[in-house]
Amino acid sequence: MKTIIEPFRIKMVEPIKLTTQAEREVKLRAVHFNVFQIPADDVIIDLLTDSGTAAMSSEQWAGMIRSDESYAGARSWFRFESVMRDLTGMPHILPTHQGRASERILFELIGGAGKVIPSNNHFDTTRANIEHSGAKAVDLVIDEGKQPRSHHPFKGNIDLAKLARLITEVGPERIPVCMLTVTNNSGGGQPASLENIRATRDLCHRHGIPFFLDACRFAENAYLIKQREHGQANRSAREIAQEMFALADGATISAKKDGLVNIGGVLLMCDDALAARANNLLILTEGFVTYGGLAGRDLEAMAQGFVEVLDEHYLEYRIRSTAYLGEGLMKAGVQIVEPPGGHAIYIDASAFCPHIPPSAFPGQALVCALYRHAGIRAVEIGSVMFGAGGAPPMELVRLALPRRVYTQSHIDYVIEAITELYQQRDSLHGLRIIEEPPTLRHFTAKFAEI
Ligand SMILES: *Cc1c(COP(=O)(O)O)cnc(C)c1O
């Protein structure tokens, strides 16, 4: 059979409120063309983020009912710990309320003024936590990772020559850790290869530098390794994921992605002394070491989610759905970041609306048009998000796919809407900012049409 189906059936549904274009026009104007300010109930297909938006399985919900809410040593903790140990082999497993809490604990301990922390691309909360500690965050993704139309299979790889140069320049004693984000969220959801992960680990270890994964999308990365890396096709995604973790000295994870839950995170490490200090910080700000800021039911849902996410049929459907959206758009002539990565499709907005200059925010114009035309919510990743500090490298619109939430007909609707908009792209209007906050302006800035 050629058709890849959603490998689940639906036993609980959440109605979508359907709105008309005229109604959406009114709402868009009321929020000054900033879709972050639109109530989710007024969105038909919400592709704002894949974070914390997954649909949980019947087994996850059942686990939540079975959960143990004891303060210390709850049964739910032991189940979670055993699932994570099996998957990662890490001796120290710290539950946290989400990814950035893991980052904050890690960088509070090993960051600080004068330190330099490289990665392929740091995710924005990771960078912010590193900089908050006083350290410097450096992005060293390979050059192909910055070119939207390069077809390199592993555009999330770190550039080993650049990493070696950095180590020589600043000295290994100033590099407390080297990170690698899998898949590379800020770089288009592109995977890193097992070969690159291994080589990065080897280079770091030659200089005594610990190597950590930002492993939020470890399962999607593992499946893309299986599909794209020579010699990996016959291994299970689980075996590949286990090898990825075995190569690392630790990891930060937001379970809101491949953990298939709505809240949760993990901090993993091998070093006993570092773990003892991390546990102290965990108790100080998150909670006791056997729950870390979560309820027992959250630990149950995570434990089950980290098992389900490595189901090969799920991963096949997941990666295929993302590619299907990308291929549908490319067939209509829309330019995207190629090849499609794991969790999202990124439209090249400057190619979509060449008549709108970066100063008039082509990505934001497209985001607004998509909402107006079809009630679809996407997010601008371009001059609005990053332009306040100088020109960003690309004007992108991200369509992030929540896990197990939308079916193929929802995706067909998105493809049709964007195809129609592309055919009338000359009518899209640029925008100007009429009000903006001093930082993180994309959340609250107000716009007017030009
Ligand atoms: C989401 C994300 C984080 C932060 O996780 P939160 O749960 O949102 O705090 C860190 N790194 C990457 C790559 C992410 O995608």
PDBQT file of the ligand as one rigid body, heavy atoms in Angstrom, charges set to zero:
ROOT
HETATM    1  C1  LIG A 501      10.998  24.273  22.839  1.00  0.00    +0.000 C 
HETATM    2  C2  LIG A 501      12.472  24.196  22.847  1.00  0.00    +0.000 A 
HETATM    3  C3  LIG A 501      13.207  24.524  23.981  1.00  0.00    +0.000 A 
HETATM    4  C4  LIG A 501      12.566  25.098  25.248  1.00  0.00    +0.000 C 
HETATM    5  O1  LIG A 501      11.622  24.265  25.777  1.00  0.00    +0.000 OA
HETATM    6  P1  LIG A 501      10.341  24.830  26.583  1.00  0.00    +0.000 P 
HETATM    7  O2  LIG A 501       9.637  23.598  27.011  1.00  0.00    +0.000 OA
HETATM    8  O3  LIG A 501       9.550  25.659  25.626  1.00  0.00    +0.000 OA
HETATM    9  O4  LIG A 501      10.837  25.629  27.723  1.00  0.00    +0.000 OA
HETATM   10  C5  LIG A 501      14.578  24.370  23.935  1.00  0.00    +0.000 A 
HETATM   11  N1  LIG A 501      15.204  23.927  22.820  1.00  0.00    +0.000 NA
HETATM   12  C6  LIG A 501      14.520  23.612  21.705  1.00  0.00    +0.000 A 
HETATM   13  C7  LIG A 501      15.250  23.125  20.512  1.00  0.00    +0.000 C 
HETATM   14  C8  LIG A 501      13.140  23.741  21.670  1.00  0.00    +0.000 A 
HETATM   15  O5  LIG A 501      12.472  23.441  20.552  1.00  0.00    +0.000 OA
ENDROOT
TORSDOF 0
